[in-house]
C-alpha cells in the first residue's frame, strides 16, 4: 500500500481564531482516527499511521503550540 503525500501548497489567510478552530478540529480528527475500530492487520495499521502523519503535518504547518 502506498500512502499519498500532500504536495500541492495553497496559501490561506487565517485569523488567530480561525487557526485555533482548525487546530481544534484537527485534534478531534486525530482522536477519531486513533479510536476508529479497524481490522487488525498490518495494512490497516499502515493506513491509520499514514492518516495520523498527515494530521500531524497539518498541525505543524499551522504552528500547533500545544
Buried (B, 14 or more C-beta within 10 A) or exposed (E): EEEEEEEEEEEEEEEEEEBEEBBEEBBEBBEEBEEEEEEEEEEEEEBBEBBBEBBEEBBEEBEBEE
